[in-house]
Amino acid sequence: MKPRHRVGLALAGVACGPLTLAGCTGDDGAGKAGAAPPSPAAVAIAPAANAANVPISAEVVPTVSNGKVTEVVVTDDKGTRLDGAMRPDGSSWLPNRPLDYKRAYTAQVTAVNDAGQQTTQTARFTTMSKPDNFTQTVMYVKSGQTYGVNMPVTVAFDPGVPKEHRAAVQKRLFVTTDPPQPGTWSWLDDGTQVYYRAPDPWKPGTKLTVRAATAGLPMGKGGFGDTEHTATASVAPHAVRLDIDNKTKQIFVFRDDQLIRKIPVSLGKPSTPSSSGDMVIMEKHERTTFDTRGEPNGGYVVDVDDAQRYTWGGEFLHAAPWSEGDQGYTNVSHGCANVSNSAANWLMRTTHVGDLVRVRGTEVQLDEGNGWTAWNESWEEFAKGSALPVPADLKPQAMSPPPVGGAPTGSASPGATGSPGPADSANPGESPGAGESPAPPEPSAAPGG
């Protein structure tokens, strides 16, 4: 507001002397009208003063009028200051770790108005006791690990998170990538898993920093998140992809879109077919036991080498010396991808958890959530699963991979596109073929198989 200046009136012919001093009036400036002083900033805090039974996931939410927040300080009942920071949008102050159960905290918020005048408000609150009802949470990114370029950041919930609570939960899930590659979270319909990915696969060598701040977070049905998860991991220096073609019974192995090897495979027989879809490797085991007793089409126990899981239902890529005579010709498994011992060992040394496995041409399609299925739908469909708005300009930039079994980009390494070499071919004289003695059973596609 610009100050207004008074214009004085000159009174000609009036003389103020000793005899008339009492009758003279003047203006010493005190009566001039000036600018009104700015209103101080008004600050409100949530949790409010004396609030009790506050979840340990609480954030400090300052509401300010006539000013802006300059500092938030949160201390515990011993006066120790907590580490934390304002969210980028300024909506709240987020602690770096969950609060403790049944403990008092003091939040102090300082704000300034346009004139630089400070206002400080405090609120003391107490957190809730440890609840009896927890939602179990699991995050499938672990610190120090190296993952494939299609690795989705996956968080699982048991029981699933109801729709009305998913936005609040999603706000507590954080992914930072170096170099930056923004993405979004997407929920399964039943709320048991949420995936984070960018429109395109991660750039090789990317650093992933992840935090699932779920400890004590209300998740519906009276449940609270059981714990907090953090991880810092890396993306492999090369993009590896396995294209499995049921028509040709071949695995096409690509590195950075270059075909480097073809491997004969035997997939699930018609009564126990393999799933077609875009999956990722979830686990790798040099040796494991498939125990399918009590499962449909199961009832057997068998040890296998070099096993790589890509569905929750029990579909693995693994060594199957008993079916080498069928690999490349006939499907005889219970849903898995059977390869030779040497090929399975080579694949174990070539792949990472998070590498893409694309299966095409089988009798059944992959079910949503049967594994980390974040890549089994278009970006547009994936983004619809977010409980929060997704920027409209967030779209894929990279070209889609060539079709399974199609012509690769670039040239293949020697021997990769011709007849299978010694490491890939089956030797009918050393392993049972079709119609010979029955082979050890294969794990079924049932959960836990």
Phi, psi and omega in degrees: 000129179280136180293145176264137181254132177280141177258117181284151178260124178281123180259101183287144173081006180258123180244131179257113179239188183299327183280340185244013185299322183293337181266001181271142176242150179213180181227110181273007177099345183292335183270359180294140178279127178243182179291142178290137180296143181295147178291142177291157176295140177254131187236131171237149186232138168236134002298146184287164179302135178070013176295143180235163179058038180281133177302147180289354175273005187301140170251152177273119183249105177271137174243119187236134170240150182061034178172191179218153181287134176247338181199141171233126179235126177239128180235152176271186185289354175256004179085006180281130182280135180272145174278144179176183182201157174290144171297154181305329180274002178074011185284332183197164175258125186251122176293152178285346177214162179294153174290170178268152176289146173052057181218150181267142178225153176237126176254129178238122182244129177247135178226158178232149174268186184295339180269002179085006179284133183268146171228132179237133179232145178233154176213128178255131182221166183232135181279165184285164171287162179298125184285167177268337187251111181247146167266122180285133181235144177223134174245131188262022168246128184241146181297143175082358182268159175244128187240162176289165186291344179258017181292113173277142171286118188240130174237131182249149183227135177222110002284171180296154181277125177298154184304320185291348179254355188291325179297317180295321178293317182298327178295344181259012179247125189232133175228128175240133180239143177230110004289160183299132176216085185296148179212204178209164173268153179215131186264143165292156183302325183271001176074012182274342177217148172226136183245147172239130172206163173271170178301329180242161175303156178300148174289136178307138180087001180298144172261128180252128173238122189231140173223125171250097185275066189259353182297125177072006183281126177300128185234017177088160181057029178076007183263153178233146179302140187279326186201172177255148180232135174223151179199148170232120186223175182234158174259141183302156182285349179226148177270119179248138181220138176248116175258117182250117186251114181293329183296314182266350183058045181230148168258122176262116183260121180247140168235119184052043178066014174255127178290121182246346179191149170242136184229126175297145183219152169240122182261194183290135177294165186305328181283339177222069189287155172284158179273137172266133179162182178258111182241175173227154177293130185252327182214153175226129182228124175295327175206136180210168180245127173266116179243104184251018178297130182088357179261151176302137180061019182249228179093018182226164177231129181211140175270137179228154179254152172051060184258133179233114182279143173222005168221153172294332184289355175105021177270123182233155163261123185202166177291133178219078182299335180290343182244017183300330178291340180263340185296126184094354185229311190223142176271121183229001186274177177265021177128343181277173174257108181272130173226172181289166178303311184294321180292318180297320179294318178296318179296322178300325181275352185256329188260167173231156165303132183100358174282147184282136173238113182250115179250134181225148169089013178268178187283342184229155178261150180297133176279143176303132177084358177275078191107190177270090192266028183298336183259008182268023175205163181293163177300320181299316179291320179300314183297334178296340181278359179283141176274355179236158180300142178249130180306134183295335182273004178275100186221159179297145176247326184282156175286149177292151177298155176297157182298155179303127180079358182278181182291125179283164172276141180077184182258156180269161176290159184305131178085353186285327185257356179270205178295150180304137177280182183302328181286342184251333189281151175273147177247100185303337181282350183244351180219152182292136177260188181299135177085356179269195183304141182298141181274163172305142185291159182254150178296145180277175179273010179285151179305134180084001182281000000 
